[in-house]
Amino acid sequence: MTAHVKPRGVTPDVIHRHMMEGDPRDARIAELEEQVAARDARIAELTALVEALTRRVAELEARLGQNSTNSSRPPSSDPLGTKRKPRRPEKRRRPGGQPGHEPHKRELLPEEQVDRVVDLPPPKQCERCEHELEGTRQQALRHQVVEVPPLKPVVTEYRCHGLTCAHCGTLNRALLPPEVAGHVFGARLSALVCLRVGKYRLSKRLVQEALSDLLGVRLSLGAVSNREREMSQALAAPMEQAERFIRDQERAMDETSWVEGPGLIQSPTGEVIPPGPTEEVRCPRTGQGGASSAGLIAWHEPETGRTRAS
């Protein structure tokens, strides 16, 4: 039997002190575990970076391999040596209508709309055998040419003659007709200017050049603006009459939503109207208070002619 021999210099006090202070190897183990955890986090970070770079490289390689044959790039961007697909043979077709195409010919105007008729006599000899032609004339072949007459403005000069009063010496001149007083351009010319500006959306300078080139009429840019102002004033009364007629008509709300915001609706004139208690409008299809698919309820105000919604 072997007796237990205590290490020299190790006393119970030393053993108790080591137990209270802890084993130094535990601290080393904890330090190594922290290092391993830091390395694992770094490895995960680098792995994610490698994966991202790998995807980027694949994307760049795919982009580098693009050319006009496999992408929307133009042929001018292709590198040297790019093999292109052979072009399809073009179908050779003669210009104009193709075989089987239904002809579309210009229809002749009726004779009552023809301004001038030129009768060409029949030939005296046959174009094939040169034999003298006799007999009854056949139905004439009609051919119409549409032309615009020479465009020239008509200038009317009004001369207001006058007489001097023998009693007081006042010079009295004739007055201009009301339709030309204060105007230097006629109604048709003014309408032509406003038509080009309003309907055809030409600028004032283009209208000025067009009238000069086509009619030989010289207008300033200010004159074009004045014609627009005159036309607006002339159309003010008819426009008001038309709006009044529309307001007086029976209205109905269809299933088209005009909602501009919470409880707001846009009227046909473009103004945004808040809701209010008025006469309810019935939907012509459902007949249920003008309720649209969006849950819109509309009313009509007879006194103002407005359509409201909530």
C-alpha positions, 0 to 999 in steps of 0.5 A: 500500500502506497502512502499519499505524499503531499507535494513539498511546499503545498500547504492547506492554506495554499490550496485554499488560496488557489481555490478562492482565486480560481484556476488560471487555466479557466481564464485561458480557456475563456480567452481562447473561446473569445478569440474563436468567437471573434474569428467565427464572426470574421469568417462569416463576414468574409464569406458574405463578402466573397459571395457578394463579389462572386455575384458581382463578377458573374454579373460583369462577365455576363455584361461583358459577353453582351453584344448586338446579337444577344442584347439591345446594344447597337452593332456599333458597340460590338467588339472586334470579331463578334459573330453576328447572326446572318440576316434574313433575306429581305422580301422583294416587293414592288412599291405600291398596292400589292396583288389582291389589294382592294383599290382605293380611288378618289371619287369624282365630285358630282357635276353640280359641284364642278366649277369649270368643264373642259370638253375635249373633242374625240380624235379624228384617226384611230391610234392603232390603224390610223383609220378615220373615225366616224359614228356616235360619240361614246360616253366621255371619260371624266377626269377632275383636277382640284386646284386652289385659286390664286390667294390674294387679299381683298383690300377695301378702302373707305373714303369718308367725305366731308363738308365744312359747315358754313355757319360754324366752320366745323368739318363734318365727315361721313362715319364708318360702318359699325362693322369696320369702325376701329378695325383694319382686318376683316372678319374672315382674316381675323377668324383665319388667324384665330383658327391657326392659333387655337385649333392648329396650335401654331405660335404667333410667329408661325401664324405671322409667317404663314399669312405673309407666305400664303396671302401676302398679308403682313401682321405684327405679333401684337396684331395677332394677339389683338385678333385673339382678344377680339375673338374671345370677346366675341365668343363670350356671350355664346359661351355663356349661353352654352354653359347656361343651357348645359346647367339647365339640362337634367343631370345624372351621375354615372359610375365614374369617380371624380373624387379629388380628395376626402369629400371633394369632387371635380366639376366639369369646369375643373373646379373642386367643390366641397360637399353640401346638402342638396338634391340627390342625383340618381344613377341612371343604371342602378337608381340608387342615389348616384352611388358609384363603385367607389362609394361616391354619393353625388347631389345636384344644386338646382340654384347653382347648377353644381354637382357635389359629392361626399 
